[in-house]
Amino acid sequence: MLIKRILPLILVFFAPFLVIGQVTTSNISGTVTSSSGPLAGATITATHLPTGTIFRSSSLSKGVYNLVNMIPGGPYKLDVSFVGYSTFSQDSIYLALGENTRIDVPLANTSSTLAEVVVTGIGGGTRRKTGAATSISRAQINALPTLSRSLQDYTRLTPQANGNSFGGASNRYNNITIDGAVNNDVFGLSGSGTPGGQASTTPISLDAIQEIQVVLAPYDITYGNFTGGGVNAVTRSGTNKVDGSVYYFLRNQNTIGKDPITREKATSFSDKQYGARFGGPIIKNKLFFFVNAELARRTAPTLFNAGENQSLLTTEEAKTLAAYMQTKYGYDAGSYDTYNAQTQSNKYFARIDWNINEKNRLTIRHNYIKAYDDNISRSATLFRFGNNTYRFNNSQNITVVELRTRFSNTYSNDLILTSQRIRDFRSTYGSLFPQVEISKGSGTIQLGSERSSTANELDQDIYELTDNFKIFKGKNTFTIGTHNEFFKFRNLFINNLYGRWNFNSLNDFYNNNPRQVQVTYSNIPGETKPSAAFSAAQLGFYAQDEIQVNPQFRITAGLRLDVPVFGDKPGYNPIVDTTFKGKYNTSNIPNGQLLWSPRVGFNYDVTGQKSLIIRGGAGIFSGRVPFVWISNQFSNSGLLLNTINVSDNTATPANEVNNGNGFQPDPLKQSTLGTAGKTFEADVIDQKFKLPQVARFNLATDIKLPGGVMATFEGIYSKTLNNILYQDVNLTAPVGVVDPVYNNGADKRIAYSTSTNGRRLNPNITNAILITNTNQGYTYNLTAQFSKTWKNAFVQVAYNHNDSKDVNSGASSTALSNWEFVQVVGNPNAPQLSKSSYALTHRITGVMSFNLNYTKFMRTSLAFFYSANSGQRFTYVVNGDLNSDGRFGNDLIYIPRNTSEINFVDFLNTNNTVRYTAAQQAAAFESFVRNDKYLNSRRGDYAERNGSSTPWEHVVDMRFAQDFFVTKGENKHTLQLTFDVFNLTNLLNKDWGRQYFVGNQAYNVLTAVNRTTGANIGKGYNFSIGQDPWNMNFSSRFQGQIGLRYSFN
């Protein structure tokens, strides 16, 4: 086992000073001075008042002191004493997660001053961050609006956020930790970036979270394993007071708005979250417990059901198709009316904290989750019948142990050990049946067993050893460390196991005229569902020096080394090796590479009064590739699986699909569709492939403006060093240009052989998808942020300008999809540098919260979150295969200068009657281009990948909370009523708050048509008149949630 081979080596070299790779604690440091200069030997004591935990140290030479491994939050009381000097005390100190708060202490001689100096203030000092970071406290978590009670509802406070993406990078390049332990979806399948995300569960109950931190450019070398953003959360612990809470949150059709267009009410649904938490002392000041249990139950109806406004199918069309499936093939396609999808999750969390003694503190916690989610999305361009639904199931068991030790004033240590067991699998509905996809205008109809779900399982076992050893020597704080993750995977994924059939139209389907068939099946005798199993590790080693040059200037310099290690190799396929003459090999794996990451950061308090701080840094950040991209090589070596992929060659009178025999409805006979097109896919890795790396530069200033306004101006620039690039190395050279008929010769993009075998170097290999590197790409963010705090109110406003460009956004989990869905002009192996799918050009956010206590037993709180952005990036493409590379929907459109540069053919209904004539489409398309600012600017040229964007969005969310409380002695009992509203703007005005999306961020604006039979033969385009590229999503209507909570402490 890989961990058994590597772990002893790590222990041998690092046992004296093991180090943590992510942050769970906070620090206080500063300088103790007297009138005669720095004062060494002063005693510094910080007491965490809720638990009585004491952190003690002494000032070293030059008066420098460091209190480390402290509990985030507070309040703390700081006492500093020295014989012959007055005692200094400061209370109401609150510490932000992962930050080093500076509190300089001036001590005065007792002969001339009072015996004690007491300072009271919130915050207590200067925070010493270098790069861009956002901290979300427990108070903010309590105050701000949330519906899903997820981390994302709070990480959106980061100005550079775009959903789960940060700074314009893929969410797959984030690193998410809870209590310092990795809580990523390291395999890379979940859109949320967390395990269980595909089952629509959050990684932990919000009631178990104490604080959240988002970092984009942390020049502290202990942060690693991301090139996007780092999200770090710490959990709650028990205190000396017994406290607890019981809560219930509810949403249903009565708490949400009508459809903004049709004004139709939402169909009946229910969304409930309820739970309880308790914490307190087992032994006062010594041993504490905290537990939390939370259940979520959601039943939600589908939208865009047959016959509804903007639905792809009328009720009659859906009814006819469902009846045809039952009569012709004996298959129940499932519901075409409203489908109630189920989502459930159970979360249980427990934590123990033990103050062993003043120098050692132990934390043990466990998190268990079991969840599932039904997937049956519909839109204006996608209609799925009920039995195309799949259920995603997830279970998690995660245990974390952390030991914090302070050996002396000079040495401290922090050790974390983690064990995770995560299990995911999909289940399908109805009887097994091939997936059928039927094009209808610019949309698609899907029925049958969902093609990616009939053989889809993932087992993950993850172990982590992280730890931090610090040495304090004068003005220097040295860190030496290692961060190590060990993985064991079993991935079963066979796409199209029971067949995937494509038809150009409903008419073609009824006439049994398929456009394409794709099947993947086992190559292992007696094993119908072979899986890929492999082990891996990500090792990290680093050293750093933090230098407090003077009380105003601090510099951090470090070097990090990350080493990916794989304990297994994919199978060796001699056919691939021979085909590519040894250049590409299925057994190659990126093993043992040395990824160096030097970094330097600084924090300069210009005036020494904390009124003007300049900070920044430069360095390299190394991430981990989502392991699903590596798993592709194990699954698709050509040894486990074979593939059938046959398309109809419209240039010939016969249909080549299934040897002209048409559709095969038996799911168990898909592998017997003849020898034509029976091949295998091979996924290979470049021998020099490296994990993602970026060089990141940050410069910022924090300014205290008149009136107590805090302002931050920040710039971040990241240059790609290593990113992914996918190529099909089995694709032959182009043979000419695209068929001139479509654009009357104006479109001159290159094209490949129209014959399937003609475009393959080896006809027996469907695709040979190579993952290699590119250094093309960059992101930058320019941010301005202003905030002001009053006694009972807080206001913050931020603006971020982002530009992000890449060659491949890595939006998919499979190698083939990551290649075929990158839209290009001509050569799919040389995609152009274009806007990233994660770019968000403009984003404005605002937060306002205030509260009022009155009548001694009531409190009213109100909070607003405002978000505006310039819209989702998307691409204009052709529905078809213009360049004959064998892929549909990856061809960027050519925008004609005028109507003479495009050719249309009549748009037919399913009964072959004409819906729109060619002339009508030509006029409508010309008007469409003229009224689209982006397309109109590209006349005579091609659309760019992600070149356009949906309209601007403006949304305000709100939380209202009414507390009723009574206090008896030191105990307080509170009953709280809350009302959270997402998209309050829509509640105020039905035309406000609209939010848009484009499915897969690509819009099929034109459909390539080649009719060789019938009364309307011809070759050209179809254009769906009257359609917008984007749809409004469900969030365009207001959504409310009612909450009831009882708390005591």
TORKOL-638703 format. One record per residue (C-alpha): x, y, z; residue in three letters. Coordinates in steps of 0.25 Angstrom, whole numbers, plus 5000, padded with zeros to 4 digits. Layout:
N
XYZALA
...
***
This chain:
1049
500050005000MET
500550144996LEU
500350205010ILE
501150095016LYS
502350115007ARG
502350265008ILE
501950295023LEU
503150235029PRO
504050325021LEU
503350455025ILE
503350415040LEU
504850385039VAL
505150525034PHE
504150605040PHE
503750545053ALA
504550645061PRO
503750765055PHE
502450715048LEU
501650835042VAL
500250865038ILE
499950905024GLY
498650985026GLN
498251075038VAL
497251055049THR
497751155059THR
498151295061SER
499351365067ASN
499651495075ILE
501051555074SER
501651685077GLY
502751765084THR
502851795099VAL
503551925101THR
503952025113SER
504352165113SER
505852115111SER
505552025099GLY
505151875097PRO
504851795109LEU
505251645110ALA
504651545120GLY
503251615122ALA
502151505124THR
501051505114ILE
499751435117THR
498551425108ALA
497251365114THR
496151315105HIS
495051355114LEU
493951255109PRO
494851135112THR
495851185122GLY
496951135113THR
498251205116ILE
499351245106PHE
500651285112ARG
501951335108SER
503151425111SER
503751535102SER
505051495096LEU
506251585092SER
505851715086LYS
504451705094GLY
503851615083VAL
502751515088TYR
501851415081ASN
500551345085LEU
500251235075VAL
499251125073ASN
498151205079MET
496651185078ILE
496051275067PRO
494951375072GLY
494951415086GLY
494851495095PRO
496251495100TYR
496851565112LYS
498351605110LEU
499251625122ASP
500651675122VAL
501551685134SER
502951715138PHE
503551735152VAL
503651885154GLY
502651925143TYR
501151945143SER
500351825138THR
499751845124PHE
498351785122SER
497451785110GLN
496151715108ASP
495051695097SER
496151645088ILE
495551555076TYR
496451485067LEU
496151455052ALA
496451315047LEU
497851295042GLY
498351435044GLU
499451485053ASN
498951605061THR
499951705066ARG
499851765080ILE
501051855084ASP
501151875099VAL
501751995105PRO
502051975120LEU
502352085129ALA
503152095142ASN
502252075155THR
502952195161SER
502352295151SER
500952225147THR
499852145152LEU
500052005156ALA
499151955145GLU
498852005131VAL
497551955125VAL
497151965111VAL
495751925106THR
495451905091GLY
494951805080ILE
495951745071GLY
497151785079GLY
498251805069GLY
498651805054THR
498451685046ARG
499651645038ARG
499151585025LYS
499951605013THR
499051555001GLY
497551564998ALA
496751495009ALA
495351505014THR
494951465028SER
493451435032ILE
493251425047SER
492151355055ARG
491451485057ALA
491351505042GLN
490951365040ILE
489751385049ASN
489351515043ALA
489451505028LEU
488351435019PRO
488451295015THR
487551195009LEU
488351065007SER
489151085020ARG
490451055012SER
491851115012LEU
491551174998GLN
490551275004ASP
491651335012TYR
492851315003THR
492151404993ARG
492551525002LEU
493851504995THR
493951614985PRO
494651524975GLN
493651414976ALA
492851354965ASN
491951244971GLY
492951144975ASN
494051204967SER
495051304972PHE
495851404964GLY
495451344950GLY
495951204953ALA
495251074952SER
494651024965ASN
495350894963ARG
496650974966TYR
496151014980ASN
496550954993ASN
495550945004ILE
495850905018THR
495150895031ILE
495950895044ASP
497150895035GLY
496850755029ALA
496550745014VAL
495050745011ASN
495150764996ASN
494450674986ASP
495850634982VAL
495350544971PHE
494750664964GLY
493350634961LEU
492550724970SER
492150864965GLY
492250914980SER
493650864981GLY
493250784994THR
493050634996PRO
491550604995GLY
491350724986GLY
490650644975GLN
489650594985ALA
489350734988SER
489850725003THR
490750825010THR
492050775016PRO
491650815030ILE
490450875037SER
490551025038LEU
490251025053ASP
491550945055ALA
492451055048ILE
493151165056GLN
493851245045GLU
494151235030ILE
495351295023GLN
495551315008VAL
496951335003VAL
497451364989LEU
498851404991ALA
499351355004PRO
500851365004TYR
500951285016ASP
501651165011ILE
500851065019THR
499651095010TYR
499651004998GLY
498950904988ASN
498151014981PHE
498351104969THR
496951164970GLY
496551204985GLY
496651144998GLY
495451125007VAL
495751095022ASN
494651075033ALA
494851045047VAL
493750975055THR
493151015069ARG
493650955082SER
492950945095GLY
493251055106THR
493051065121ASN
491651105119LYS
490551005115VAL
489951055103ASP
489050995092GLY
488051025081SER
486850955074VAL
486451005060TYR
485550985049TYR
485551055035PHE
484451035024LEU
484251075010ARG
483051035001ASN
482251094989GLN
481651194998ASN
482951265002THR
483451284988ILE
482951374976GLY
482251354963LYS
482951334950ASP
483351474946PRO
482851454932ILE
481651364932THR
481251404946ARG
480951254949GLU
481151214964LYS
482151104967ALA
481650964968THR
481550904982SER
482950874988PHE
483550865002SER
484950895007ASP
485250875022LYS
486450875030GLN
486450845045TYR
487450815056GLY
488050835069ALA
489450865075ARG
489950865090PHE
491250895096GLY
491850915110GLY
492850865120PRO
493150725124ILE
494250775133ILE
494250935135LYS
495450995129ASN
495950855125LYS
495050775116LEU
493950815107PHE
492850755097PHE
492050805085PHE
491050725077VAL
490150755065ASN
489150685057ALA
488450735045GLU
487450675035LEU
487050735022ALA
485750685014ARG
485450755000ARG
484350714990THR
484450804978ALA
483650804964PRO
484250814951THR
484150944942LEU
483850954927PHE
482950834928ASN
482250784915ALA
481250894911GLY
481751004920GLU
482251134915ASN
483651124908GLN
483650974909SER
484350904898LEU
483150804896LEU
481650834896THR
480750734904THR
480350664891GLU
481750644886GLU
482150584899ALA
480950504900LYS
481150444886THR
482650414888LEU
482350344901ALA
481250264895ALA
482150224883TYR
483250174893MET
482250094900GLN
481550034888THR
482750014879LYS
483749974890TYR
482949944902GLY
483750044910TYR
483150144920ASP
483950274917ALA
483350334930GLY
482650464934SER
482650584924TYR
481850664934ASP
482350714947THR
483350624954TYR
483650634969ASN
485050614971ALA
485550574985GLN
486750624993THR
487150575007GLN
488350585016SER
488650545030ASN
489850615037LYS
490450575051TYR
491650645057PHE
492350625070ALA
493550695076ARG
494350685089ILE
495450785093ASP
496350755104TRP
497350855111ASN
498350745115ILE
499150845122ASN
499650995119GLU
500550945108LYS
499650835101ASN
498250845095ARG
497650725088LEU
496350725079THR
495650605073ILE
494450625064ARG
493650535055HIS
492650575044ASN
491650475038TYR
490750505026ILE
489750415018LYS
489050485006ALA
488450464992TYR
487850554981ASP
486950534969ASP
487550594956ASN
486450624946ILE
486750764941SER
485850834930ARG
486050964922SER
485551034910ALA
486650954902THR
486650824909LEU
485450734912PHE
485750604920ARG
484650494922PHE
484450444936GLY
485150314935ASN
486450394930ASN
486550434945THR
487750384953TYR
487950384968ARG
489250424974PHE
489550354987ASN
490650394997ASN
491250355010SER
492350415018GLN
493150375031ASN
494250485034ILE
495050485047THR
496050585050VAL
497050585062VAL
497850715065GLU
498950735076LEU
499550875079ARG
500750885087THR
501650995093ARG
502950935097PHE
503551065102SER
503651215098ASN
504451175087THR
503751045081TYR
502351015077SER
501650905070ASN
500250865063ASP
499950725058LEU
498750685050ILE
498350545046LEU
497150515038THR
496350395032SER
495250405022GLN
494350295016ARG
493450345005ILE
492550264996ARG
491750314984ASP
490850244974PHE
489750274964ARG
488450194963SER
487450204951THR
485950204950TYR
485050114941GLY
485549994934SER
486949994927LEU
486850054913PHE
487850124903PRO
487850274905GLN
487250344893VAL
487550484889GLU
486650554879ILE
486950694874SER
485850794873LYS
486250934868GLY
487350974877SER
486950884888GLY
487050734892THR
486050634896ILE
486550524905GLN
485950394909LEU
486450254914GLY
487350214925SER
488350334927GLU
489550294920ARG
490550334930SER
489850274942SER
489650124939THR
491150094943ALA
491550204953ASN
492250184966GLU
493350244974LEU
494050194987ASP
495050294993GLN
495950265005ASP
496750385009ILE
497850395020TYR
498550525024GLU
499750555033LEU
499950705035THR
500750785045ASP
501450915049ASN
502750935056PHE
503151075059LYS
504451135065ILE
504451275071PHE
505751345071LYS
505751495073GLY
505051565061LYS
505051435054ASN
503951325053THR
504451205046PHE
503451095041THR
503850965036ILE
502750865031GLY
502150765023THR
500750745018HIS
500350605013ASN
499150545007GLU
498950395003PHE
497850344994PHE
497250214990LYS
496150214979PHE
495250114973ARG
494550184961ASN
493450114953LEU
493050194941PHE
492550144928ILE
491950244919ASN
490850194909ASN
490950054915LEU
489450034910TYR
489650114898GLY
489450264894ARG
488650294881TRP
488550424874ASN
487450464864PHE
487450594857ASN
485950614859SER
484650554864LEU
484350524850ASN
485650444848ASP
485350374861PHE
483950324857TYR
484550284843ASN
485650204850ASN
486750294844ASN
487850304855PRO
488950414853ARG
489950344862GLN
490150224872VAL
491150224883GLN
491450104893VAL
492450064903THR
492549924908TYR
493449834916SER
494749764909ASN
494949674921ILE
494249544920PRO
493249514931GLY
493349654936GLU
492249744931THR
492649864939LYS
494149874941PRO
494649984950SER
495950064951ALA
496650054965ALA
497950134969PHE
498650194980SER
499350334980ALA
499950434990ALA
500150584990GLN
501450614998LEU
501750755003GLY
503050805010PHE
503350955013TYR
504151045021ALA
503951195024GLN
504451315032ASP
503551425037GLU
504451545040ILE
503851665049GLN
504851765043VAL
504251865052ASN
502951895059PRO
502451945046GLN
502951855035PHE
502851695034ARG
503351615023ILE
503151465020THR
503951385011ALA
503851235009GLY
504051114999LEU
503051004997ARG
503250874990LEU
502050784986ASP
502250644980VAL
501150564974PRO
501350414976VAL
500550304969PHE
500650164975GLY
500050094962ASP
500150104947LYS
499050094937PRO
499049964928GLY
500049964916TYR
499349954903ASN
500349914892PRO
499449964881ILE
499450104886VAL
500950094887ASP
501150044873THR
500150144867THR
500950264873PHE
502250204871LYS
502550214886GLY
502250354888LYS
500950334896TYR
500850214905ASN
499650174913THR
500450134925SER
501050274927ASN
500750344940ILE
501250484946PRO
502050424957ASN
503050484966GLY
503150624960GLN
503750734968LEU
502850854968LEU
503550974975TRP
502851094980SER
503651204985PRO
502851324992ARG
503051454998VAL
502051545005GLY
502151675013PHE
501251765022ASN
501651905025TYR
500951995035ASP
501452125028VAL
501052225040THR
501152125051GLY
499752165055GLN
499052065047LYS
498452165038SER
499152135025LEU
499651985022ILE
500351945009ILE
500451795007ARG
500651694996GLY
501551584991GLY
501951494980ALA
502051344978GLY
501751214972ILE
500551134976PHE
500450984972SER
499050914972GLY
498650774971ARG
497950724958VAL
496550664961PRO
496850514961PHE
495750484952VAL
496550534941TRP
497650434945ILE
496650324947SER
496250344932ASN
497550284928GLN
497350154937PHE
495850144931SER
496250174917ASN
497450094914SER
496750014903GLY
496949894912LEU
495749904921LEU
494749964911LEU
494349954896ASN
493550064889THR
492550064877ILE
492450204871ASN
491750214857VAL
491150334851SER
490350344838ASP
491150394826ASN
490050484820THR
490850484807ALA
490450344804THR
489050294802PRO
489150174812ALA
489150204827ASN
490450144833GLU
489850144848VAL
489649994852ASN
489949954838ASN
488650014833GLY
487749934843ASN
487350064851GLY
487150074866PHE
487449954875GLN
486549964888PRO
487149844896ASP
488149904905PRO
488849774907LEU
489149764892LYS
489849894890GLN
491149834889SER
490649744877THR
490349854867LEU
491349794857GLY
492849814855THR
492749954848ALA
493150054858GLY
493549954869LYS
494750024875THR
495350074888PHE
495650204894GLU
497050224900ALA
497350334909ASP
498850364911VAL
499750464919ILE
500950544913ASP
502250494919GLN
502550634924LYS
501150664929PHE
501150754942LYS
500150784952LEU
499550924951PRO
500451044955GLN
500251194955VAL
501151314958ALA
500351404966ARG
500551554970PHE
499851634979ASN
499951784984LEU
498951854993ALA
498751965003THR
497851975015ASP
497452115018ILE
496652175030LYS
495952295024LEU
495252405032PRO
493952365039GLY
494552225042GLY
494352175028VAL
495352065025MET
495752055010ALA
496451945003THR
497051954989PHE
497551824984GLU
498151764971GLY
498451614968ILE
499051564955TYR
499351414952SER
500151364941LYS
499851214936THR
501151134938LEU
500450994936ASN
499050974932ASN
498350864925ILE
498150844910LEU
497450734903TYR
497750684889GLN
497250564881ASP
498550504876VAL
497850404867ASN
497250514859LEU
497850524845THR
498250654838ALA
497150734831PRO
496850704817VAL
496250844813GLY
495250944817VAL
493850944822VAL
492750914812ASP
492551044805PRO
491051034803VAL
490751074817TYR
491351204816ASN
491451224801ASN
492951204803GLY
493151314813ALA
493451214824ASP
494851164821LYS
495151084834ARG
495950954832ILE
495150824832ALA
495550674833TYR
495150554826SER
493650524826THR
493950374827SER
494050324841THR
495250244838ASN
495850354829GLY
496050444841ARG
496650344850ARG
498150304850LEU
497750164855ASN
496350134851PRO
496250034863ASN
496450154873ILE
495250244875THR
495950354881ASN
497350364887ALA
497150474897ILE
498450534902LEU
498550624914ILE
499750714914THR
500150854918ASN
500050994913THR
500651124919ASN
499651214912GLN
498651284921GLY
498551384932TYR
497551444942THR
497551584948TYR
496651644959ASN
496551794963LEU
495751814975THR
495251934983ALA
494551914997GLN
494052015007PHE
493451985021SER
492952055033LYS
492551995047THR
491652065057TRP
491252005071LYS
489951945065ASN
490251945050ALA
491251905039PHE
491351945024VAL
492251895014GLN
492351924999VAL
493251854989ALA
493551854974TYR
494351754966ASN
494851754952HIS
495251624946ASN
495851574934ASP
496251424932SER
496751354920LYS
497051204917ASP
497251104906VAL
496351004914ASN
495451034926SER
495450884930GLY
493950894932ALA
493750744931SER
494150614938SER
494450524926THR
495650544916ALA
494750534904LEU
493750634909SER
494950734913ASN
495450724898TRP
494150714890GLU
493350824898PHE
494450934896VAL
493851014884GLN
494851044873VAL
495051094859VAL
495550984851GLY
496650904859ASN
496150844872PRO
497550814876ASN
497950964876ALA
496851034883PRO
497051184884GLN
497351264897LEU
495951314900SER
495151364912LYS
495051264923SER
493751204926SER
493951254940TYR
494251404936ALA
493351504942LEU
493651644937THR
492951724947HIS
492451694961ARG
491851794972ILE
491551744986THR
490951814998GLY
490651775012VAL
489851855022MET
489351805035SER
488851865048PHE
488151825061ASN
487351895072LEU
487151845086ASN
485951895093TYR
484951875105THR
486051785112LYS
485551665105PHE
485451685090MET
486451705079ARG
486151735064THR
487251705054SER
487251735039LEU
488351705029ALA
488451725014PHE
489351665003PHE
489451724990TYR
490051664978SER
490251714964ALA
491051654952ASN
491251664937SER
490651524934GLY
491151384931GLN
492051364919ARG
491551284908PHE
491851234894THR
491151244881TYR
491251104873VAL
490651024862VAL
489850904865ASN
490550804856GLY
491950764851ASP
492450874841LEU
493850834842ASN
493650684841SER
494450654854ASP
493450554858GLY
492950644870ARG
491550724870PHE
491450854876GLY
492850904877ASN
492950994864ASP
492851144867LEU
491951214857ILE
492351294846TYR
491651434846ILE
491351474832PRO
491551614828ARG
490151614821ASN
489151514816THR
489951474804SER
490951404813GLU
490051304819ILE
489051194813ASN
487751154820PHE
486851034817VAL
485351024821ASP
485150994835PHE
484150874836LEU
483250824846ASN
483250684851THR
482150654840ASN
483050714829ASN
482250834827THR
482950964827VAL
483051044840ARG
483951154834TYR
484451184820THR
485851204817ALA
485551344814ALA
484851364828GLN
486051304835GLN
487051394827ALA
486351524831ALA
486151474846ALA
487551434847PHE
488051574841GLU
487251644851SER
487751554862PHE
489151584859VAL
488851734857ARG
488251744871ASN
489351664878ASP
490451764881LYS
491551654882TYR
491151574869LEU
490951704861ASN
492351744865SER
492951614860ARG
492351624846ARG
493251554835GLY
493951474847ASP
493651364856TYR
493051364870ALA
494051344881GLU
493951244892ARG
493151314904ASN
493151434896GLY
491851484900SER
491051494913SER
489651494919THR
489051624923PRO
489451694936TRP
488851644949GLU
488451724961HIS
487951644973VAL
487751684988VAL
487651574999ASP
487051605013MET
487051545027ARG
486051595037PHE
486251535051ALA
485351565063GLN
485851515077ASP
485051505090PHE
485951475102PHE
485951465116VAL
487151465126THR
487251395139LYS
488551415146GLY
489651375136GLU
488751295127ASN
488051345115LYS
486851285108HIS
486551335094THR
485351305084LEU
485751355070GLN
484851365058LEU
485551395045THR
485151415031PHE
486251405020ASP
485851455006VAL
486751434994PHE
486451524983ASN
485651624991LEU
485751714978THR
484751624971ASN
483851634983LEU
483851784982LEU
483651784967ASN
483351664958LYS
484251724947ASP
485451734956TRP
486451624961GLY
486551544948ARG
487651444947GLN
488051374934TYR
488851254930PHE
489251174917VAL
489251024918GLY
490650974917ASN
491051124914GLN
490851094899ALA
489651134891TYR
489351064878ASN
488951184870VAL
488951114857LEU
488750964853THR
489450904841ALA
488450834832VAL
488750734820ASN
487450674815ARG
487750574804THR
486350514803THR
484850564803GLY
484250684797ALA
485050784804ASN
486450734801ILE
487650834802GLY
488850874811LYS
488951004819GLY
488551054833TYR
487251054842ASN
487051174851PHE
486051164862SER
485251294862ILE
484851374874GLY
485851304884GLN
486751374894ASP
488151304896PRO
487851304911TRP
486851264920ASN
486351314934MET
486751224945ASN
485851194957PHE
486651294965SER
485951404957SER
484751394966ARG
484851434981PHE
485051314991GLN
484751325005GLY
485051235017GLN
484451245031ILE
485251205043GLY
484951175057LEU
486151155067ARG
486151135082TYR
487551165089SER
488051165103PHE
489451195109ASN
***
